Amino acid sequence: MKKKDDKSRRKFLRYTFGAGLGTLIGVPLISNSFAQEGKPLSGDKIKLLTTDGKVIEVDKGELKNMASYAHPAIDKEARKGLPNRKFVMVIDLSRCKNARACVESCQYAHQLRPEQEFMKVLKMQDTEKTAPYWMPKPCFHCDNATCVDVCPVYATYKRDDGLVLVDSNRCIGCKYCMVACPYEARVFHWKEPFRKEEFEGMDYSPETSVPVKQGTVGKCDFCPDLARNDQLPHCATACPEGVIYFGDYNEDTVTNGYETHRLSELIEKKSAYRYLPHYGTEPNVYYLPPVDRIYPFEETKNS
């Protein structure tokens, strides 16, 4: 990799939702400009897929967390959502090798403790005689969200753009939403938040889910603060394998940062499915089956 003074490399992946997802251009996913100054090398190597299709190995210590809290909405604006949007996620199970970059990036951005995970990566095996595979599992931001129906104080709500968010300023910690969610997508903040001092003085926004408030419930929020600022969710940009696509159902387009597809074509050609559809919740996350895998299944130290 080139040194930091290589100006052809950029620190952030930038996307233009406003101009239409079909015009998205991905830039290289890694470079020395991602390195966190003073952060020691871990000795733990991971493979990354660059935008030109090359697989390279880098140390985890060379990756930079890309947490961004630029201009999130608060109050009424945060409850309404972005106009004319319906956000959707597609997860390609054939690419996932449980690198856990999605989990770690999400934890860092959302002030979560090491044991808390908004994004979980589960080991799945359909039958005893079939091969196991890894399955990233976020909140599904359901159209028929049972968590919204049971909240007695309207802390959990669904926006016009399809996102289901939690307002910690309203949440009383009753946990009704945790019981109602059939996907176990929620986390209770039993302890003081992680890195508390770094978030002191920041105004709370349901779009960032920070600062975290002890005694409340949190969950994956699809990072609407980033969508508002023309960026993909933390999990999507952090994934070294391009597993996670994000986009707009209304525009029929999703991207993982270097590949852009028509959502309808991806669903049809790849036989996409939604997790446990018989619950009738109408999730806004689609899975592409784990066929023609890039990597063979391997147990990891986190499995």
Order of alpha helices (4+ residues) and beta strands (2+ residues): beta-beta-alpha-beta-alpha-beta-beta-alpha-beta-beta-alpha-beta-beta-alpha-alpha-beta-beta-beta-alpha-beta
